[in-house]
């Protein structure tokens, strides 16, 4: 747990991803905002901790958010910046997250990007909606070093308004992975996460519909089982046939008399 509590650098370098179009390149600087945060479980926690020192606040948020998503809480992800316009999360290169060449594993990097994009969307999602991952793409442009990595996800005020005013929708959120021990001017990895959100009432209705359908199918199966004859009670088609005795008339044979000459 010491990795979670360690204060990490918060200053990001101005790096650019290789061969990435300008419209998908994510700004490193925090976007300027004039919008007030919405009220949900995440923004309430931010409000409670906003007057704490940066290091203490990051440690508390890392522990709290780790409980919200239990699996993420086991990975050592550290929440450096958590804001409705930008989320920065980082991961130390420990043996538990390494690949065969000693750098952070691609799956761990993908999880880092999923965490950054998911939380920034969650910070802007009204509490009556639920967030669902839909798809993602990961582009590797160069090998990463063996040090710490960070994921940066940002939203503009326009995107935040779209989320707020769209009860059911989806959004592609780019995420740049920073290799902090590299002096390269290119970011090694760029990830695009497609997130969707729907009203909680709709998700609950879907689940109830599936449960009702499963119950209906079970009742049909039980009915079929009841209608089938058991082994001790064979059906009429399987009843053994008994031979009927011949009647007297049918058993009698007339013998013609032979006339003698």
ChimeraX attribute file (.defattr): number of C-alpha atoms within 10 A of each C-alpha:
attribute: neighborCount
match mode: 1-to-1
recipient: residues
	/A:1	9
	/A:2	7
	/A:3	15
	/A:4	22
	/A:5	16
	/A:6	13
	/A:7	15
	/A:8	18
	/A:9	10
	/A:10	14
	/A:11	9
	/A:12	13
	/A:13	14
	/A:14	12
	/A:15	19
	/A:16	20
	/A:17	23
	/A:18	17
	/A:19	9
	/A:20	13
	/A:21	8
	/A:22	9
	/A:23	7
	/A:24	16
	/A:25	16
	/A:26	20
	/A:27	17
	/A:28	19
	/A:29	13
	/A:30	17
	/A:31	13
	/A:32	9
	/A:33	12
	/A:34	6
	/A:35	13
	/A:36	8
	/A:37	17
	/A:38	17
	/A:39	15
	/A:40	15
	/A:41	12
	/A:42	23
	/A:43	18
	/A:44	14
	/A:45	15
	/A:46	17
	/A:47	11
	/A:48	10
	/A:49	16
	/A:50	11
	/A:51	9
	/A:52	11
	/A:53	9
	/A:54	14
	/A:55	15
	/A:56	14
	/A:57	19
	/A:58	24
	/A:59	19
	/A:60	18
	/A:61	20
	/A:62	22
	/A:63	18
	/A:64	14
	/A:65	18
	/A:66	19
	/A:67	13
	/A:68	11
	/A:69	11
	/A:70	10
	/A:71	9
	/A:72	16
	/A:73	17
	/A:74	12
	/A:75	19
	/A:76	22
	/A:77	23
	/A:78	28
	/A:79	26
	/A:80	23
	/A:81	20
	/A:82	21
	/A:83	19
	/A:84	27
	/A:85	23
	/A:86	23
	/A:87	25
	/A:88	29
	/A:89	25
	/A:90	28
	/A:91	23
	/A:92	21
	/A:93	18
	/A:94	15
	/A:95	11
	/A:96	12
	/A:97	18
	/A:98	17
	/A:99	13
	/A:100	7
	/A:101	8
	/A:102	15
	/A:103	19
	/A:104	24
	/A:105	18
	/A:106	15
	/A:107	12
	/A:108	17
	/A:109	21
	/A:110	22
	/A:111	16
	/A:112	26
	/A:113	30
	/A:114	22
	/A:115	23
	/A:116	30
	/A:117	30
	/A:118	20
	/A:119	23
	/A:120	24
	/A:121	26
	/A:122	21
	/A:123	25
	/A:124	24
	/A:125	25
	/A:126	17
	/A:127	15
	/A:128	11
	/A:129	17
	/A:130	17
	/A:131	19
	/A:132	13
	/A:133	14
	/A:134	13
	/A:135	11
	/A:136	16
	/A:137	11
	/A:138	16
	/A:139	13
	/A:140	15
	/A:141	15
	/A:142	13
	/A:143	11
	/A:144	23
	/A:145	17
	/A:146	18
	/A:147	16
	/A:148	19
	/A:149	22
	/A:150	25
	/A:151	27
	/A:152	28
	/A:153	29
	/A:154	26
	/A:155	23
	/A:156	16
	/A:157	17
	/A:158	11
	/A:159	16
	/A:160	20
	/A:161	12
	/A:162	15
	/A:163	20
	/A:164	14
	/A:165	12
	/A:166	12
	/A:167	15
	/A:168	15
	/A:169	14
	/A:170	18
	/A:171	16
	/A:172	15
	/A:173	24
	/A:174	24
	/A:175	29
	/A:176	27
	/A:177	26
	/A:178	26
	/A:179	23
	/A:180	19
	/A:181	12
	/A:182	16
	/A:183	10
	/A:184	13
	/A:185	12
	/A:186	17
	/A:187	23
	/A:188	22
	/A:189	23
	/A:190	26
	/A:191	23
	/A:192	22
	/A:193	22
	/A:194	19
	/A:195	20
	/A:196	17
	/A:197	22
	/A:198	17
	/A:199	16
	/A:200	14
	/A:201	12
	/A:202	13
	/A:203	14
	/A:204	11
	/A:205	11
	/A:206	12
	/A:207	12
	/A:208	12
	/A:209	12
	/A:210	12
	/A:211	12
	/A:212	12
	/A:213	12
	/A:214	12
	/A:215	12
	/A:216	12
	/A:217	12
	/A:218	12
	/A:219	12
	/A:220	12
	/A:221	11
	/A:222	11
	/A:223	11
	/A:224	10
	/A:225	11
	/A:226	10
	/A:227	8
	/A:228	11
	/A:229	11
	/A:230	10
	/A:231	7
	/A:232	6
	/A:233	10
	/A:234	12
	/A:235	11
	/A:236	8
	/A:237	7
	/A:238	8
	/A:239	9
	/A:240	8
	/A:241	7
	/A:242	6
	/A:243	6
	/A:244	6
	/A:245	7
	/A:246	9
	/A:247	8
	/A:248	8
	/A:249	7
	/A:250	7
	/A:251	9
	/A:252	9
	/A:253	8
	/A:254	6
	/A:255	6
	/A:256	6
	/A:257	6
	/A:258	6
	/A:259	5
	/A:260	4
	/A:261	3
